[in-house]
């Protein structure tokens, strides 16, 4: 009866019947205990399973080989390795199945040393291992990525005459693939006397794991030619390969093949398809597959959400997370950390704090990767104080990436001295800086005008830390020199670079030329940039601005004419502000917002108040040949002013206003925002394309150096 319940998966009934037997004093044997223990194992009910074992020990039936093997499996599955060993030691007779239960249990529990100790004990006891024994040991070598130990186990396989066993050979293929030995894996595959679909799937998956996607497709074609067919696992490996190398065309061919062959689009395959299309940038196709799925798990939702986030659709990812919550799907760590990155991209502090709270509730907030993402998010959302709180004293991490995030955050907020202090503490902790560390440090020095400190860091990279300089480091150092007005030195540095200059380096120099109105070096630099990339509208705009500031309107018209003839358009300036739970976007000069009339009235009132406080418009920022009145009118239609006015209209009096702008803030808007912060007595934080500006009582954190 007990066995009948067990076979029909009536696990609770199996346990209840056994308890009735015990209560009625009908007596039970080792087989009864074994059946009930298997039911407890299926239900993962450790407490009741332990009670069954104690009853078996009291009745002295626990030494039975059949029950002993079940006891070992029960304890191993539920992670009680010590009890499993004690049960093993109590057994009077131990066959190979009992030894395999111990070895296999240790391997599944990642106790690989204990598994091999048990194997040696088995050999010394004169028990001949079976194919199952060798498969467990081979799997342990693959999990550890221990090639040398794997070769030794392969030797034992041959010694014990299992060199043609399909199960063992397939495990060896998998082990060699996981240790990067794809040629050995292929050799083992080739000598298999009879290849089954499982072995084909393992070798195809192994090639994908080793980034040999083209070869995996060659194998798939050979499999198809054998006529043995394939299953969803075969296709899943190939789809994952397409995702790995962003091969959209092959991915689409596979998708079409699945539909033609009528292969079931199960949960795992559909999720792999969503992931592949997302990684190939084909969001339309990814969304189609996702929406067509009847069942979705957290991995599916996360794949779609990460795809949206990585393809620049941060708002879409946040909306999808809302749907996920409505359907009652619990997020995992990857889901939440992807949302953290979305909030950082959007500069949405409220949503970021909400995601932080969820990370905390689920116990993920203390993970180093998640903490690092939170530091980055808070810094990019304009709250460097929160970033500091998450970072603390840095003791949570010996990972240089976390320290780099804090250095980057300080740099974005113009706190170069604090960035250098973090760097000193990092060195004191014994952490070695990497290339990213120096990019962050040099960028921090650039935004804070720390020329000598930047020079010292640039020279110390290779000399003191053996960190090779890349184009990014040269671009940052050129930016430091150019911003400080050392344009000749910056130009000389560009000429002396040990590799061909990239557009990043020239753009840094060109930006400095515009800032310091150096037409000579600016035009030469623009020529170099146009040789590298004649389709980048930003280069034309910057060169046009240099000529405009010098009132060379003929040259401005020529540059703008070139842009028109080449079909290039200037990136439109826009600003974002989050009010309540909604992001509002404002484009320069637009009047399409529902509150436009009220916004315009607020700007008119501000204009009068600011002029009475001493504000004088700097019309040199308007790079068009129009009269003064038109220039002033144009300045007051800049996107950040519209966003600030909306913030004043819709947020509580005295509260902080946060703005995100996609371009660099112009000097007049910078001045105006200082005056606004003083007149309305509000703190205003603006994140532009380069950095953060904290405006408080008429002053800016950048000290007018940006």
Phi and psi in degrees as a GROMACS rama.xvg file:
@    title "Ramachandran Plot"
@    xaxis  label "Phi"
@    yaxis  label "Psi"
@TYPE xy
-60.1343  -44.775  UNK-2
-64.5361  -34.9998  UNK-3
-64.7633  -46.6026  UNK-4
-58.415  -42.8812  UNK-5
-63.69  -45.5443  UNK-6
-63.9198  -28.9759  UNK-7
-93.5784  13.9479  UNK-8
61.0975  29.4475  UNK-9
-95.1345  72.1314  UNK-10
-69.309  -42.6167  UNK-11
-62.7314  -41.1686  UNK-12
-64.1996  -35.582  UNK-13
-60.5541  -45.9164  UNK-14
-67.316  -43.0573  UNK-15
-63.2154  -39.2787  UNK-16
-65.8482  -39.7363  UNK-17
-63.958  -40.9128  UNK-18
-65.0425  -35.5276  UNK-19
-64.458  -40.3935  UNK-20
-61.4631  -45.1123  UNK-21
-66.0253  -40.7074  UNK-22
-67.4444  -34.4311  UNK-23
-86.3627  -2.36734  UNK-24
59.7126  34.1505  UNK-25
-78.3339  -17.0252  UNK-26
88.5105  153.861  UNK-27
-148.402  162.074  UNK-28
-121.515  -173.42  UNK-29
-63.4854  -32.7832  UNK-30
-67.7055  -41.3445  UNK-31
-58.1765  -47.6143  UNK-32
-60.9734  -39.5681  UNK-33
-63.9823  -43.5465  UNK-34
-62.2506  -44.7181  UNK-35
-67.7578  -38.2068  UNK-36
-64.4512  -35.8545  UNK-37
-66.6362  -35.7986  UNK-38
-65.7212  -42.3415  UNK-39
-62.8225  -36.1773  UNK-40
-63.9874  -42.7535  UNK-41
-65.0765  -37.4126  UNK-42
-84.889  -4.81132  UNK-43
53.2799  41.762  UNK-44
-97.5584  88.7781  UNK-45
-66.0486  -41.0401  UNK-46
-60.3841  -49.542  UNK-47
-68.7083  -37.4388  UNK-48
-61.3721  -40.0718  UNK-49
-63.7146  -38.7454  UNK-50
-63.5534  -39.2879  UNK-51
-62.0463  -43.7129  UNK-52
-61.3248  -44.0262  UNK-53
-62.3002  -39.2051  UNK-54
-65.9122  -38.5044  UNK-55
-64.572  -39.3788  UNK-56
-65.2852  -43.1709  UNK-57
-60.942  -37.6783  UNK-58
-85.0027  -1.97795  UNK-59
57.1352  41.6386  UNK-60
-110.568  4.92872  UNK-61
-74.4512  -13.8166  UNK-62
-81.0629  -8.63133  UNK-63
-60.2988  137.602  UNK-64
-63.1556  -40.7518  UNK-65
-66.3372  -49.5772  UNK-66
-68.2309  -39.5827  UNK-67
-57.1908  -42.022  UNK-68
-64.7661  -39.3802  UNK-69
-66.6187  -40.841  UNK-70
-60.8047  -43.5562  UNK-71
-60.734  -46.76  UNK-72
-61.4178  -41.0983  UNK-73
-61.4814  -51.7921  UNK-74
-65.9085  -38.4854  UNK-75
-64.8008  -43.1555  UNK-76
-65.1572  -34.8398  UNK-77
-94.958  11.1235  UNK-78
81.3704  11.5458  UNK-79
-97.5292  79.7842  UNK-80
-70.4818  -33.8741  UNK-81
-65.0622  -43.2956  UNK-82
-65.6759  -35.9239  UNK-83
-61.6715  -42.807  UNK-84
-67.059  -38.7841  UNK-85
-64.586  -39.6294  UNK-86
-63.8051  -39.6788  UNK-87
-63.2027  -44.1821  UNK-88
-65.5249  -29.7215  UNK-89
-76.4299  -14.9008  UNK-90
-69.4542  132.702  UNK-91
-74.4501  -45.7053  UNK-92
-117.164  137.048  UNK-93
-128.18  115.567  UNK-94
-94.1093  -178.592  UNK-95
-62.9162  -28.2834  UNK-96
-64.0521  -40.48  UNK-97
-64.8355  -44.3122  UNK-98
-61.5598  -41.6409  UNK-99
-64.4121  -36.3134  UNK-100
-61.8622  -41.5313  UNK-101
-67.3059  -50.0938  UNK-102
-63.8524  -46.361  UNK-103
-63.1834  -38.285  UNK-104
-64.0427  -42.7501  UNK-105
-63.4976  -39.9982  UNK-106
-65.4125  -44.37  UNK-107
-64.9354  -29.823  UNK-108
-86.2327  7.06571  UNK-109
63.7325  23.3094  UNK-110
-98.6192  72.1332  UNK-111
-69.5047  -36.734  UNK-112
-60.9333  -43.7599  UNK-113
-64.2551  -35.2943  UNK-114
-62.9463  -43.9311  UNK-115
-73.0309  -33.425  UNK-116
-61.4231  -42.5116  UNK-117
-64.4256  -37.2576  UNK-118
-63.926  -45.1565  UNK-119
-63.4573  -39.5978  UNK-120
-62.1187  -39.8775  UNK-121
-60.5253  -45.6552  UNK-122
-63.2593  -44.2759  UNK-123
-64.3036  -28.4986  UNK-124
-81.6917  -0.871334  UNK-125
79.7961  16.4896  UNK-126
-90.0855  125.002  UNK-127
-79.4864  125.798  UNK-128
-67.4306  153.381  UNK-129
-102.891  179.836  UNK-130
-61.5155  -35.5001  UNK-131
-63.0305  -38.6719  UNK-132
-58.8372  -49.9961  UNK-133
-67.9108  -34.4147  UNK-134
-62.2608  -43.9282  UNK-135
-60.2188  -42.8818  UNK-136
-69.3129  -38.662  UNK-137
-64.2773  -41.6538  UNK-138
-61.6185  -37.0198  UNK-139
-62.5133  -42.8848  UNK-140
-64.0688  -39.3457  UNK-141
-65.2914  -42.1757  UNK-142
-64.7734  -36.6283  UNK-143
-81.6756  -12.0331  UNK-144
54.8432  40.2169  UNK-145
-101.053  93.566  UNK-146
-65.8285  -43.6286  UNK-147
-62.4234  -44.0556  UNK-148
-65.7636  -36.0869  UNK-149
-61.5318  -40.11  UNK-150
-63.6112  -39.0132  UNK-151
-62.9085  -44.2049  UNK-152
-63.9682  -38.8077  UNK-153
-58.2681  -39.8523  UNK-154
-61.188  -43.6631  UNK-155
-61.9447  -37.0117  UNK-156
-57.4967  -45.0421  UNK-157
-69.8224  -39.0414  UNK-158
-60.8984  -40.8721  UNK-159
-85.6172  8.74046  UNK-160
72  31.3658  UNK-161
-107.57  21.4108  UNK-162
-68.2317  -7.69385  UNK-163
-119.214  4.5311  UNK-164
-72.1493  120.262  UNK-165
-61.8544  -39.3202  UNK-166
-63.9745  -45.3555  UNK-167
-68.7286  -43.711  UNK-168
-63.6221  -37.5046  UNK-169
-64.641  -39.5913  UNK-170
-63.5699  -38.284  UNK-171
-65.0878  -40.0066  UNK-172
-58.864  -45.8594  UNK-173
-63.0186  -43.4052  UNK-174
-63.4329  -46.8541  UNK-175
-65.1198  -34.7814  UNK-176
-64.3538  -44.0528  UNK-177
-68.5222  -23.3554  UNK-178
-95.8429  9.26543  UNK-179
82.1903  7.07637  UNK-180
-97.9277  69.361  UNK-181
-66.9986  -28.7864  UNK-182
-68.7603  -41.2952  UNK-183
-64.7637  -40.3281  UNK-184
-58.5747  -42.9895  UNK-185
-67.2834  -37.1875  UNK-186
-62.5726  -44.864  UNK-187
-62.3441  -42.4672  UNK-188
-60.8202  -42.2374  UNK-189
-65.6416  -31.4732  UNK-190
-86.2657  -4.18895  UNK-191
-63.2732  124.314  UNK-192
-67.4708  -33.3173  UNK-193
-136.748  112.405  UNK-194
-93.3892  128.511  UNK-195
-107.035  175.395  UNK-196
-61.9947  -34.7732  UNK-197
-60.7428  -44.6422  UNK-198
-67.806  -36.9342  UNK-199
-62.0021  -44.3163  UNK-200
-62.0036  -39.4858  UNK-201
-67.5391  -42.5325  UNK-202
-70.0356  -38.4229  UNK-203
-64.0064  -45.7639  UNK-204
-61.2641  -39.2199  UNK-205
-62.0166  -40.9345  UNK-206
-64.3983  -39.2698  UNK-207
-63.6665  -43.6508  UNK-208
-57.3857  -32.0893  UNK-209
-96.7767  21.4239  UNK-210
59.6581  30.4323  UNK-211
-109.688  64.9371  UNK-212
-67.7765  -41.7443  UNK-213
-58.6369  -44.325  UNK-214
-65.8069  -33.929  UNK-215
-65.6949  -34.7561  UNK-216
-70.1519  -35.4531  UNK-217
-60.3706  -43.4994  UNK-218
-63.3794  -39.4081  UNK-219
-61.9452  -41.7582  UNK-220
-61.7365  -40.5683  UNK-221
-64.5186  -38.395  UNK-222
-61.9259  -44.1038  UNK-223
-61.8894  -38.949  UNK-224
-67.7506  -25.7532  UNK-225
-69.1062  -21.6531  UNK-226
79.9208  5.68918  UNK-227
-79.2131  -9.53551  UNK-228
80.0399  -178.252  UNK-229
-149.764  170.738  UNK-230
-131.38  -173.808  UNK-231
-62.8529  -30.553  UNK-232
-65.3927  -35.3167  UNK-233
-61.2345  -48.6402  UNK-234
-67.2415  -38.2936  UNK-235
-58.2529  -44.4473  UNK-236
-60.8458  -43.461  UNK-237
-67.7743  -38.753  UNK-238
-63.4851  -42.0275  UNK-239
-62.5294  -34.7581  UNK-240
-63.9699  -42.9736  UNK-241
-61.5745  -39.8675  UNK-242
-64.4385  -39.1473  UNK-243
-60.3778  -41.1054  UNK-244
-106.76  8.4776  UNK-245
54.6541  45.5552  UNK-246
-93.5701  86.867  UNK-247
-65.8276  -41.347  UNK-248
-61.1662  -47.4483  UNK-249
-64.0361  -36.3542  UNK-250
-62.0577  -43.0142  UNK-251
-65.4544  -38.647  UNK-252
-60.6985  -44.3685  UNK-253
-62.0725  -42.8542  UNK-254
-60.8248  -45.017  UNK-255
-62.7374  -39.1083  UNK-256
-62.3664  -41.8057  UNK-257
-60.2761  -46.6058  UNK-258
-65.8318  -40.1763  UNK-259
-66.596  -38.5449  UNK-260
-83.6704  -5.45011  UNK-261
68.8857  26.0411  UNK-262
-70.4441  138.328  UNK-263
-67.0645  128.363  UNK-264
-85.3252  78.7933  UNK-265
-74.5501  178.869  UNK-266
-58.3702  -46.1668  UNK-267
-68.1116  -43.9754  UNK-268
-65.2547  -43.8532  UNK-269
-62.7218  -40.8248  UNK-270
-63.5779  -40.8317  UNK-271
-61.9759  -37.6721  UNK-272
-65.6562  -43.8514  UNK-273
-59.507  -45.0313  UNK-274
-63.8054  -43.6212  UNK-275
-62.9397  -49.0675  UNK-276
-62.324  -38.4665  UNK-277
-63.4737  -45.5852  UNK-278
-69.93  -20.2507  UNK-279
-91.0278  1.94058  UNK-280
78.4232  10.2121  UNK-281
-95.7045  74.5398  UNK-282
-67.2743  -31.7179  UNK-283
-61.7459  -46.277  UNK-284
-68.2337  -39.5723  UNK-285
-61.3279  -43.6207  UNK-286
-65.7071  -38.097  UNK-287
-61.1418  -47.8405  UNK-288
-63.3574  -43.9947  UNK-289
-60.7139  -47.4333  UNK-290
-69.1899  -23.9559  UNK-291
-79.753  -13.8252  UNK-292
-74.3367  133.183  UNK-293
-78.4898  -40.1815  UNK-294
-119.401  136.698  UNK-295
-134.633  138.964  UNK-296
-109.381  -176.852  UNK-297
-61.6282  -31.6942  UNK-298
-66.4423  -40.1926  UNK-299
-63.4865  -49.7115  UNK-300
-58.7909  -41.8532  UNK-301
-66.3188  -40.4047  UNK-302
-59.4886  -43.7091  UNK-303
-68.9301  -42.049  UNK-304
-64.9191  -45.009  UNK-305
-63.9885  -39.0033  UNK-306
-59.3093  -45.0663  UNK-307
-63.0368  -44.557  UNK-308
-62.6552  -44.382  UNK-309
-73.957  -17.4592  UNK-310
-101.738  21.2309  UNK-311
79.4212  12.6771  UNK-312
-104.555  62.5618  UNK-313
-62.6991  -40.9654  UNK-314
-63.8951  -40.4829  UNK-315
-62.265  -38.4586  UNK-316
-64.3666  -41.0756  UNK-317
-67.4352  -39.1229  UNK-318
-64.8083  -40.0786  UNK-319
-63.3844  -37.5638  UNK-320
-62.3958  -36.3637  UNK-321
-60.9021  -43.1  UNK-322
-62.4615  -40.8379  UNK-323
-60.0395  -43.2222  UNK-324
-66.9195  -39.6125  UNK-325
-61.4778  -33.2081  UNK-326
-85.8772  1.8555  UNK-327
76.0321  22.6783  UNK-328
-88.8088  122.607  UNK-329
-75.3062  129.625  UNK-330
-73.7759  151.056  UNK-331
-105.911  -176.593  UNK-332
-61.6043  -39.3588  UNK-333
-66.7712  -41.2654  UNK-334
-56.9382  -50.128  UNK-335
-69.5143  -38.8868  UNK-336
-70.691  -28.9068  UNK-337
-65.5627  -39.1722  UNK-338
-65.6325  -35.7666  UNK-339
-58.3881  -44.3571  UNK-340
-64.7586  -36.389  UNK-341
-63.1568  -44.4327  UNK-342
-63.4974  -36.7624  UNK-343
-63.741  -43.4105  UNK-344
-63.1075  -41.3721  UNK-345
-82.6217  -15.1744  UNK-346
69.846  28.538  UNK-347
-92.2408  94.9203  UNK-348
-67.706  -41.0866  UNK-349
-61.6876  -47.4708  UNK-350
-66.2697  -37.6187  UNK-351
-60.8826  -42.9081  UNK-352
-66.8329  -35.5513  UNK-353
-63.9938  -42.5657  UNK-354
-66.9993  -38.8194  UNK-355
-57.8583  -43.0474  UNK-356
-61.7132  -39.3948  UNK-357
-68.0577  -39.9695  UNK-358
-58.2898  -41.3907  UNK-359
-65.8142  -45.6057  UNK-360
-62.7002  -36.212  UNK-361
-86.5031  -1.58722  UNK-362
80.6442  17.6429  UNK-363
-97.4598  -8.76913  UNK-364
-70.137  -15.5262  UNK-365
-98.1223  -1.60575  UNK-366
-68.0643  138.581  UNK-367
-59.6891  -44.0439  UNK-368
-62.3127  -44.2467  UNK-369
-68.3285  -39.4586  UNK-370
-61.9393  -41.1986  UNK-371
-62.4325  -41.7169  UNK-372
-63.8818  -38.5888  UNK-373
-66.257  -40.091  UNK-374
-58.7249  -47.4905  UNK-375
-62.1362  -43.1511  UNK-376
-63.4317  -48.4061  UNK-377
-64.1285  -38.1019  UNK-378
-63.8489  -43.5988  UNK-379
-74.19  -19.7987  UNK-380
-90.1744  4.91609  UNK-381
89.2885  6.4536  UNK-382
-114.096  81.7397  UNK-383
-67.6316  -24.5114  UNK-384
-65.731  -41.0111  UNK-385
-65.4303  -39.6361  UNK-386
-59.9235  -41.5921  UNK-387
-61.844  -39.8594  UNK-388
-63.4412  -43.0325  UNK-389
-65.1372  -40.8933  UNK-390
-70.7954  -37.3089  UNK-391
60.3161  -128.744  UNK-392
-97.9363  7.71301  UNK-393
79.7123  2.9208  UNK-394
-68.9993  -17.0989  UNK-395
-70.4656  -16.115  UNK-396
-140.217  132.984  UNK-397
-103.138  15.9523  UNK-398
-94.8454  122.786  UNK-399
-61.7599  -23.2242  UNK-400
-61.9002  -39.9957  UNK-401
-63.4492  -43.6338  UNK-402
-65.7671  -39.66  UNK-403
-59.8618  -38.6661  UNK-404
-62.0876  -40.7888  UNK-405
-69.1594  -40.3117  UNK-406
-61.404  -45.2141  UNK-407
-60.2762  -43.1454  UNK-408
-59.2967  -48.0606  UNK-409
-61.157  -39.6203  UNK-410
-60.6575  -44.6477  UNK-411
-61.098  -30.2275  UNK-412
-96.1216  12.1779  UNK-413
71.1087  20.5091  UNK-414
-104.797  64.7436  UNK-415
-59.9856  -37.48  UNK-416
-62.2235  -41.1125  UNK-417
-67.8002  -35.6253  UNK-418
-62.0414  -42.4488  UNK-419
-66.8835  -34.3849  UNK-420
-65.2298  -43.4391  UNK-421
-60.4478  -39.9334  UNK-422
-62.2621  -42.5028  UNK-423
-63.0221  -42.4789  UNK-424
-65.3787  -35.6014  UNK-425
-63.8108  -42.7986  UNK-426
-66.6878  -38.7724  UNK-427
-62.493  -31.0941  UNK-428
-76.6859  -9.05495  UNK-429
89.3006  12.4185  UNK-430
-85.6566  139.167  UNK-431
-91.1905  126.378  UNK-432
-67.8803  152.125  UNK-433
-119.077  -171.603  UNK-434
-61.9479  -38.2196  UNK-435
-64.2656  -37.6865  UNK-436
-55.8667  -46.3143  UNK-437
-74.0272  -31.1622  UNK-438
-61.1508  -45.2964  UNK-439
-64.2519  -41.9913  UNK-440
-66.7659  -45.6133  UNK-441
-65.2858  -37.8746  UNK-442
-64.2152  -40.1836  UNK-443
-62.6632  -41.8983  UNK-444
-64.7307  -36.9511  UNK-445
-63.1676  -43.3361  UNK-446
-76.2198  -13.9254  UNK-447
-111.713  2.3932  UNK-448
69.9067  26.7972  UNK-449
-91.3517  76.5232  UNK-450
-66.2878  -51.4285  UNK-451
-65.7287  -39.1578  UNK-452
-64.1254  -40.2275  UNK-453
-63.4995  -41.9056  UNK-454
-61.1266  -44.6393  UNK-455
-62.3531  -43.063  UNK-456
-64.5598  -42.9618  UNK-457
-59.5632  -42.5682  UNK-458
-72.6787  -30.268  UNK-459
-78.3658  -16.1027  UNK-460
-53.7517  -61.2005  UNK-461
-80.4866  -34.6991  UNK-462
-68.9084  -45.3037  UNK-463
-104.057  -24.948  UNK-464
-123.68  1.42866  UNK-465
54.4248  37.7694  UNK-466
-104.383  117.517  UNK-467
-70.1036  135.463  UNK-468
-75.952  136.743  UNK-469
-113.183  179.237  UNK-470
-59.917  -34.5132  UNK-471
-61.7661  -40.9232  UNK-472
-65.8599  -41.738  UNK-473
-64.6327  -39.8111  UNK-474
-62.1592  -41.3595  UNK-475
-65.5697  -41.4805  UNK-476
-69.8673  -39.2002  UNK-477
-61.2244  -38.4367  UNK-478
-63.889  -41.8357  UNK-479
-58.1921  -49.8369  UNK-480
-66.2639  -42.5572  UNK-481
-65.9148  -43.9855  UNK-482
-61.4184  -35.6024  UNK-483
-81.1837  -1.75159  UNK-484
90.3282  4.79928  UNK-485
-86.733  61.5652  UNK-486
-69.1758  -37.3643  UNK-487
-65.1905  -43.1425  UNK-488
-63.6061  -40.7463  UNK-489
-63.6323  -41.8514  UNK-490
-64.219  -40.1209  UNK-491
-65.0403  -39.1803  UNK-492
-61.6151  -41.3055  UNK-493
-60.6731  -41.2615  UNK-494
-66.4745  -30.4368  UNK-495
-91.1559  0.978552  UNK-496
-58.5762  139.77  UNK-497
-75.4311  1.49572  UNK-498
-143.765  168.343  UNK-499
-63.5807  133.933  UNK-500
-64.8085  140.959  UNK-501
-95.5269  173.373  UNK-502
-64.8542  -30.3474  UNK-503
-60.0759  -42.9249  UNK-504
-66.0187  -47.1025  UNK-505
-66.6232  -35.5679  UNK-506
-65.5757  -36.9806  UNK-507
-63.5614  -42.0634  UNK-508
-68.1392  -41.3477  UNK-509
-64.4594  -38.9434  UNK-510
-61.5889  -40.7923  UNK-511
-65.132  -38.1597  UNK-512
-63.1008  -39.0825  UNK-513
-66.5286  -43.7563  UNK-514
-61.2368  -38.5765  UNK-515
-105.515  12.1602  UNK-516
55.4723  43.3797  UNK-517
-99.0956  95.8304  UNK-518
-69.8953  -37.6936  UNK-519
-59.8098  -59.1481  UNK-520
-68.2118  -33.5165  UNK-521
-61.5719  -45.469  UNK-522
-67.8833  -38.622  UNK-523
-62.8209  -42.6472  UNK-524
-66.0155  -41.1712  UNK-525
-62.3295  -38.2122  UNK-526
-60.9648  -43.8811  UNK-527
-60.3515  -44.4992  UNK-528
-62.8428  -42.2256  UNK-529
-66.9135  -28.4495  UNK-530
-67.9483  -35.123  UNK-531
-76.1381  -40.237  UNK-532
-153.783  98.4191  UNK-533
-82.5764  -1.11633  UNK-534
-107.668  7.37351  UNK-535
-88.7447  109.196  UNK-536
-64.405  -26.6024  UNK-537
-59.3176  -35.0608  UNK-538
-65.552  -46.5321  UNK-539
-61.83  -42.4733  UNK-540
-62.9757  -44.4314  UNK-541
-65.7114  -41.9101  UNK-542
-65.3339  -40.8192  UNK-543
-60.8887  -39.4216  UNK-544
-66.7659  -37.5044  UNK-545
-61.4359  -45.0862  UNK-546
-66.6447  -38.4019  UNK-547
-64.8257  -41.9179  UNK-548
-66.2649  -24.6601  UNK-549
-91.696  5.76676  UNK-550
59.9308  33.5126  UNK-551
-93.8479  72.3745  UNK-552
-66.5633  -28.7744  UNK-553
-63.5714  -42.8317  UNK-554
-67.2862  -35.3471  UNK-555
-61.9083  -46.6668  UNK-556
-61.6771  -38.2854  UNK-557
-63.4121  -45.3906  UNK-558
-64.7879  -43.9997  UNK-559
-66.1198  -32.9784  UNK-560
-65.1351  -40.4224  UNK-561
-60.2362  -42.2802  UNK-562
-62.2162  -43.2597  UNK-563
-63.4629  -44.533  UNK-564
-65.7546  -29.777  UNK-565
-94.7203  6.27024  UNK-566
68.5084  29.5732  UNK-567
-101.049  142.26  UNK-568
-126.823  144.126  UNK-569
-69.4745  139.562  UNK-570
-64.248  122.37  UNK-571
-68.5629  139.077  UNK-572
-79.9077  135.402  UNK-573
-143.167  159.21  UNK-574
-130.978  145.327  UNK-575
-115.599  144.425  UNK-576
-140.721  134.952  UNK-577
-97.3921  121.209  UNK-578
-126.178  124.259  UNK-579
66.4856  -122.818  UNK-580
-113.506  18.5086  UNK-581
-123.659  138.87  UNK-582
-92.3151  130.814  UNK-583
-111.349  131.486  UNK-584
-107.949  137.818  UNK-585
-128.097  128.387  UNK-586
-103.874  148.93  UNK-587
-56.5606  129.275  UNK-588
79.7014  -0.212964  UNK-589
-84.5709  156.958  UNK-590
-132.157  26.7844  UNK-591
-89.3707  -8.94951  UNK-592
-69.7455  142.473  UNK-593
-56.2508  -26.1684  UNK-594
-101.69  23.4731  UNK-595
-56.865  -42.3119  UNK-596
-62.1823  -43.9424  UNK-597
-67.6659  -37.8685  UNK-598
-61.802  -45.8584  UNK-599
-62.1867  -38.3549  UNK-600
-65.392  -41.9884  UNK-601
-61.9295  -41.0731  UNK-602
-65.9089  -38.4425  UNK-603
-62.2905  -44.0689  UNK-604
-63.9621  -41.7485  UNK-605
-63.2564  -41.2864  UNK-606
-56.8387  -44.7867  UNK-607
-65.5412  -44.4143  UNK-608
-65.7018  -39.5043  UNK-609
-69.3466  -40.9128  UNK-610
-64.9646  -35.3265  UNK-611
-68.9535  -23.5896  UNK-612
-90.0217  -0.894464  UNK-613
111.697  2.72871  UNK-614
-71.2755  132.254  UNK-615
-124.714  121.645  UNK-616
-60.359  139.86  UNK-617
-102.087  90.5817  UNK-618
-76.0093  -2.40319  UNK-619
-66.6072  -16.0888  UNK-620
-73.3494  -20.4597  UNK-621
-87.6991  108  UNK-622
-96.1963  52.7768  UNK-623
-135.315  148.549  UNK-624
-86.7517  75.2397  UNK-625
-129.828  172.353  UNK-626
-73.1979  169.129  UNK-627
-62.2888  -40.2279  UNK-628
-62.5597  -40.856  UNK-629
-66.5024  -35.5226  UNK-630
-64.7148  -43.725  UNK-631
-64.5652  -42.2833  UNK-632
-61.7942  -41.0658  UNK-633
-62.212  -41.5222  UNK-634
-59.7294  -40.4044  UNK-635
-76.518  -1.43745  UNK-636
-104.99  9.57543  UNK-637
-65.1081  146.727  UNK-638
-60.8987  -37.6066  UNK-639
-67.3633  -30.9767  UNK-640
-69.3746  -38.2136  UNK-641
-63.1281  -43.1791  UNK-642
-66.0918  -41.9678  UNK-643
-62.565  -43.5002  UNK-644
-60.8717  -40.6494  UNK-645
-64.5318  -38.7807  UNK-646
-62.1493  -41.228  UNK-647
-65.6039  -33.4418  UNK-648
-73.4405  -39.6726  UNK-649
-111.221  -0.957776  UNK-650
-113.511  155.426  UNK-651
-60.4809  145.675  UNK-652
-57.7839  133.179  UNK-653
86.8019  -8.86185  UNK-654
-80.1776  161.276  UNK-655
-74.6223  142.23  UNK-656
-112.777  129.276  UNK-657
-116.411  129.331  UNK-658
-125.714  142.901  UNK-659
-120.006  127.093  UNK-660
-119.38  139.605  UNK-661
-79.3362  -18.0003  UNK-662
-115.966  174.154  UNK-663
-69.2282  137.96  UNK-664
-67.6919  132.81  UNK-665
-75.3608  160.713  UNK-666
-64.1118  -34.1447  UNK-667
-72.0328  -38.8398  UNK-668
-64.9763  -34.3372  UNK-669
-62.5678  -45.4727  UNK-670
-65.2495  -46.1012  UNK-671
-58.7475  -43.5092  UNK-672
-65.3847  -35.1853  UNK-673
-60.8945  -46.2696  UNK-674
-64.145  -42.0554  UNK-675
-60.3272  -44.726  UNK-676
-59.0176  -32.1712  UNK-677
-77.9446  -43.5541  UNK-678
-70.8684  -44.19  UNK-679
-92.2034  -3.35118  UNK-680
55.0424  51.5662  UNK-681
-128.373  145.973  UNK-682
-84.3099  132.774  UNK-683
-124.162  126.768  UNK-684
-112.137  124.37  UNK-685
-119.264  123.947  UNK-686
-103.461  112.742  UNK-687
-101.752  -166.799  UNK-688
-64.9593  -21.1652  UNK-689
-106.772  -37.3237  UNK-690
-167.081  -175.174  UNK-691
-102.826  146.536  UNK-692
-123.352  121.661  UNK-693
-103.822  109.385  UNK-694
-98.1652  120.113  UNK-695
-138.463  122.264  UNK-696
50.0076  44.1286  UNK-697
86.9644  3.88705  UNK-698
-123.118  156.756  UNK-699
-121.873  145.167  UNK-700
-63.0471  -21.1793  UNK-701
-80.344  -6.43808  UNK-702
53.3412  36.6391  UNK-703
62.1903  25.5554  UNK-704
-121.138  97.4775  UNK-705
